C-alpha cells in the first residue's frame, strides 16, 4: 500500500439540453486482428450535394476503431466543419455493426509490445474527436444500425441526430474486461433521464439510475429502448434506411430543422415492449441508487430473494463476472460525471484509461482481454479478486492527475450538449 501511496500525486481538483431535447465492448465481442491497415479504406467518404458521409469500414471486426481510423475521422471532421460548401455530416457503419468500440485486442498487443506511447495517442485522439462531436458547428446524423458498443457511442451520441433501427443494440460491458465506459460515457450515462443536479432530482420520465445499471452489468438496450431513454432521436426500420439516406443525400441545407424533418419522414413512433428492462425502473432505482458497489449487490440479493425474479439473478451474475476494481472505478466515474461538463468528463476518463493500462495498481485490463479474447477461457483472475480487498487509495489512483493531461480546446469551442 505504501508503494501505491507513493504513486499518487498531490490532488488537483463540469446536450443543448439532454441530446438537443430529445448515450466498446460486448460480453463476447468480435475484435480485429493485430492490423491497422489502410485508414482510407477503413474510413470511406461519400460526397453528397451539400453533405458528406463517413463510413466505418472494418466489417470483419464490427468496425472497431484503431489509431489510424480515429485520426482520419478527426482530420475529416475538422476539414468538413471549415468547408462552407458542406451543410451537414453523416456517419454510419458497414456490415452488421455501426461500431463495436475500440479495437482492444490491437491495444492489448500494442501495450504488450511496449508501445505505450501509441496507446496514449490513441486515447488522446479518440477523446479529442468525441469533444469535436460534442461541439460540432454543423448538424450531424449518426445512423446506428446494428451493434453499437463502447466508444462506438462516444463517436456518435454527442452529435445532434441519432437514428436507431430494429437491428440496433447498445451496450457498455467494459467492466467484464477490466476497463471502464469511456469516450464520454460517464457524461452520457449519468445524464439518462432522472439525473441529479445540485443534489436535486430533475424528473426525466421515470428513469433514474439506468446509467449505473447499464455500466455495472453491461446489459444491452435495443433501438426502441434507446429512443425511450433519450439516447436516440429517431427510429427507423432497417428496411427504410436506403430511402432515408437517399432523401438526406439530396438535401441542400445546413438547417437542423430541415434535416430533422427529413429524418422524421422515415421515422416510426415506438414503445418498449413488456419484456423491456425499462419496465423495471422501480427495481433499478431501489438497487442501483446506493453509494457503493457492495450496497448495490446487497440490494440486488435482497430483491432476488423477495421477488424470485431471474432478472435480479442475471444482474448479479454479470456484476460478479466483472473486475471488482473496475466496478468501483466505474461507479465513481459515473457519479462524478453527473456534475461535470463533457470536457471535464473526458479529461477524467483519459486519466482512468491511462492509469488502467499502466499496471501500476492492477493488470485487470490485460487479464480481462486475455480471458475473453486471447485464450478465451472466460476465467479471468482479477487482482484484487474481491471488492473487500480494494482500498480507497487504489480507486483514488485511477482519478489522479497525469504528468501530461488531455488538453481540449475549451476556450475555442462551446459544447451544445
PyMOL commands that set and color helices and strands:
alter all, ss='L'
color gray80, all
select helices_A, chain A and resi 2-7+39-42+59-61+67-82+104-112+116-134+151-154+174-177+185-190+210-217+223-229+238-249+256-265+277-288+293-307+310-321+324-337+342-356+364-374+387-389+392-399
alter helices_A, ss='H'
color red, helices_A
select strands_A, chain A and resi 43-47+51-56+88-93+97-99+139-144+147-149+161-164+169-171+196-197+200-201+220-222+234-235
alter strands_A, ss='S'
color yellow, strands_A
deselect
rebuild
show_as cartoon
